[in-house]
Amino acid sequence: MSADTKWKVYYQGQNSPRYNNLVPFSKYAKVMRGIATGANDFFTFNMSKAREYGIGEECLLPCICRSADVKGNIFTLDDFNKLKSNDKKVFLLNAENSKSENTTAYIKQGETDGINKKHLTSKRNPWYALEKRPPAPIWVSVFNRNGLRFVRNLANVSNLTTFHCLYLNTEQFSEISIDLFLAYLLSETAHSIFNDNAREYGNGLQKFEPNDLNHSFVLDLELIPTTAKSEIEQLYRKSITTKDSSFIKRIDEILSEVFGI
């Protein structure tokens, strides 16, 4: 048995052998974990905390800190602004190049409290620097009980490790559109294939590490006929404005027709 083989292979049936025309997920995208601060209480901010310490938004990075703050499969700038208005923690201290006296005082207070000596912060220079992680166009849920969740990040904000970051290999999107790929990720068909690589915990809890997805497979979307591609894309684009997920059933029907599932 390979050291990389998950035990579930031996006690659960695998879904991917049911499908033909699979290609590596890495052909289209790569998954990385979200930003790890090493001290969330110190680095995360809402507007009331920012006012308390006198730290301006020029020193704050817009960021989703809790998966519970994201509803549905689309996250827009309006969604972000609502969280901000509701005083949710949606910022990270981003002070590496700050000249602000208030920000300097907050950093010094962190050193007094020993934040600079924590496991992750002690390995950075300066200790309060954030990991370099551009906002991901798609977020992927880490833990779930109701199936893998992909979220389109239309707000272009960053995320903590509550989500993984999915970055598109844009060179591969000459034959298919990004909208087609995003729509496919939401389908039950895609989730069925991904589930072969899920880590199983008690009470139906699943976890996906980045490489669980990077080493997965997807259907070869280039084989979908042009008319079917257009229908899937239109369904997905409509969902962006309506936030209606009922279109997913129709996408699975199309995939079933095309691939004989």
Disulfide bonds with the S-S distance in Angstrom:
none
